[in-house]
Amino acid sequence: MMRMLQKKYIGIVLLLLVAASASAQKAERDYIRKGNRFFKDSVYVDAEVNYRKALEVNPKSTVSMFNLGNTLTQPEQAAGSDGAICGSYQDRKRTNRT
């Protein structure tokens, strides 16, 4: 009887952990999609904000880094693009080594 309760509690904890992980991924995707819509409409400042929010959720997101770099290379945003693009490249190099 005690073993069944332990298994039940372990199962509930694992389910909650999986749900929390899926929620974070959904938030990242939502921010990226919003950023993509703003980018398509040439609202680069709002696109940048959403890509940065996606990076807060997942700092290793190469999609967010790439999109942020593209946004920052637009004529109105060109001043800060070098750092974002280089950061994306460096992170990609580190990921490929492991």
N, C-alpha and C positions, 0 to 999 in steps of 0.2 A: 504494500500500500504506500509506504513511504517513498519507494523508488518511482512510483507512478507520479506522485506529486512533484518530485524533483525533476523528472523529465518534462512534466507539464510546465513548470516554472522556467526551465531552461529554454523550452520551445517558445514561450511567450517573450522572453528576453531577446532571443534571436530574431523573432519576428519584428519586434520593435526596432532593433538595430537596422534591419534591412529596410524597414519603412523610412527611417530617418535618412538613410543613405540615398534612397530613391527620391526623397523630397528635395535634397540638396542638388541632385542632378537635374531635377525638373526646374528648379529655380535658376540654375545656370543656363539651361536651354532657353527658358523664357526671356532672360535678359539678352541673350545673344539674338534671339528672334526679334525682340523689340529694337535692338540696335541695328539689325539688318533692315528693318522697315524704315527707321529714321535715315539710315545711310542711303537707301534707295530714293527717299524723298529729299535728299540733299540737306538734311537737318543734322549736320555733322557734330554739333555740340551735344545734342541729345544722344546720338549714336555713341559718342565717346563715353558719356556717362553710363550708358547701359553696358558697354563692353567692360568698363572698369568695375561695375557691380558684379558682372559675371566672374571677373578675376578675383574679387573678394571672396566669392563662394568657392572657387576653385583656382588657386593661384598658378597651377600648372597647366591650365587650359591653353593649348597652343592655338585653338580656333579663336578664342577671345583675344589673345595676344596679336595674332595675325590681323584680325579685323580691326583692332585698335590701331595697329600700325598703319593699315590702309586708310583709316579715318583721319589719322594725324597727318598723312601726306597730302590730303586735300588742300587746295590753295589757302583756305581760311585757317587751316590747322597746321600748316607745314612746320612751324617752329619746334614742336616737341616730338616729331616722328622718329628721329634717329634712335633715341633711347628705347622706345617701345619695340622697334624692329630688331635692334641688337639684343635686347632682352629676350625676345622670342627665339632668336637664333641660338643664343647661349643656352637657354633652357632646353631647346631641342637637341643640342649637342650632348648635354649632360644626360638626357633621357636615352639617347641612342647608345651611349657607352655602357649602361647598366643592363 
